[in-house]
Amino acid sequence: MTDRIEVAATELRPLLEEFIVWARHNVPDCSPDLVGPAALWHRLAFSDDVRTWKSEDLRGLLLDRLPQVIDDPDAAADGLVHALDAYLTFLSGTGRLSPESDPVDQLRGELLDLEDEFVDAMEEIEVEDEEDDEEEEYTDLGDFELFADELADLPVVRLRSDAELADAARAVPLIAKARDLALWVGPARRVGEESLLSDDEVEEALAVVGLPRPAASGPLAQAVPQLWSIWNLAVDLEFLEPGDDETVSVRADTADWPFDDDDDVLDAWSQGLHSVDYADPELPDDDYTEALTGLTRGLLIRLLLAGGSAEIAALRAGLASAAAELDDLGADAWAAATELYGDPLAPVIDWLVGYGMVSVTKTTATLTPLGVDGVVHLVDDADIDIDARPAIDTMSALDLLSLSADLPEEEADAELAAWMELRDPAKAASELLDAAASDASDALIRVQAASVVGSLGEAGIPAWRAALAQPSLRPYAATHLTQLGVADAPEPTQEDTHWLILDMWTISAGLGREEFVSSLQDIGPDLLDGLLEVVWRIPHAHVEELLDLISQVHPDRQVAKAAKRALFKARSAAGR
């Protein structure tokens, strides 16, 4: 068969090369590369002469033969029939179609009649390929995609504050062991090719991390998988780094763990988070080991779906059933792990407890706050949606405002109400306006904060008074203090009004072009022209951006020109 293919390909090559040149000038929208496989299989299955084409052969070629050999059914559905039509036209128009062929119009008509059936056949292949891909994708116990729908249906997952999580991470035993191992390694320790450490070094390392020396008939390095898991964790944490000459060295700041800065602590802990994979059982039979891949992640996701806590016996039964269902060797692998460990979940739970993610009683496993945060990170890494939010009692005012911007109104109101229950109204007002003042460019946060504080009535007066000193909040403060009838409150100025308008324009611009143009048209061209004459003077973070946008999208040419003039003035005033 290989010889026949080579002969046919040799016969076709000159024709196809000439066709590509011809198509470039005569049918530029054609994809001539698609013709090669069709012409080759026509020659192999239907004709001894590459120039002889019969209508009766086209059905067999398009619907029987090509669906078995097409590599890209999507591209074939889009262009193969058109390309083949062009090829037959080329053969006929250049005198290359043999006299024994059917008339070219008859051939092209048959192609047209078969096109819909061919496209359907290609779409069926795509569906089958997608199903095959999905089956191949879900091959281990830790594939979170299997639980995507259940994760989407979960009630809100609440996360503790970074300060609390960092304190928990500082106490993680496995990170301390990885640090101690790295410090023992020291600078530029030479490692071997077959085994990183000699047996004597392995004994020293085991003592450093507090692991017992196993009874081993062969090389000790092959009998200490937990030591190598801690070694790999040290690499993940960047406590250890490889050298250029078969050496490995401790990093200079490793001895500083646990770090003082919370962000540094959480960054390190997150770098080691994927070490949960090291907890999966390692069995003498590699196929059995593979059958239980993802066991640790599978336990974590089941704990999250169970509300954070579950009976270990139920977890064991569920994971054993899943292993048997996902892999033909799953049941045997589970039995082998049971024989080796006593319980396949034993190494899994030991590692998760050591990494601070799970706490255990005699019968129950529970996600710690650090564990909940870690599982949410893993789910997010898998590009699966989950509704995770800061716990209400840990949520800052900025957290609240940022979160509310992405929630439906009813949910945002519920978050606000729960947050407000924990605070004195006057203190809440101060926190909200301080958050709004933290970024003068964020108009949406500013408007949200002003709306909430405005709803507090007189309780917000002290916060409004303090906000008068903030240029971005003064327009809101002056307006609300005046509305509250505060005797010595400054009257809102025209500049204050213009600032409020620029904030509204900024928000509507963020909603899309249609929303922005609609908000401009609501003002009316005459009033808008008047505004454009003055708003360029306002030191608003987005004034130039807004004027530029108005000049580009406003349908009234006069308004667009006025925006361009205003933009020029704004840039000149700013020295640009």
Buried (B, 14 or more C-beta within 10 A) or exposed (E): EEEEEEEBBEBBEEBBEBBBEBBEEEBEEBBBEBBBBBBBBBBBEBBEEBBBBBBEBBBBBBBEBBBEEBEEBEBBBBBBBBBBBBBBBBBBEEEBBEEEBBEBEEBBEBBEEBBEEBBEBBEEBBEEEEEEEEEEEEEBBBBBEBBBEEBEEBEEBBBBBBEBBBBBBBEBEBBBBBBBBBBBBEEEBEBEEEBBBBBEBBBEBBEBBEBEEBEEEEEBBBBBEBBBBBBBBBBBBBBBBEEEEEBBBBBEEBEEBBBEEBEBBBBBBEBBBBBBBBBBBBBEEEEBBBBBBBBBBBBBBBBBBBEBEBEBEBBBEBBBEBBBEBBEBBBBBBEBBBEBBEBBBBBBBBBBBBBBBBBEEEEBBBBBBBBBBBBBBBBEEBEBEBBBBBBBEBBBBBBBBBBBBEBEEEBBEEBBEEBBEEBEBBEBBBBBBBBBBBEBEBBBBBBBBBEBBBEBEEBBBEBBBBBBEBEBBBBBBBBBBBEBEBEEBEEBEEBBBBBBBBBEBBBBBEEEEEEBBEBBBEBEBEEBBEBBEEBBBBEBBBBBBBBBBBBEBBEBEEBBBBBBBBBEBBBEEEEE
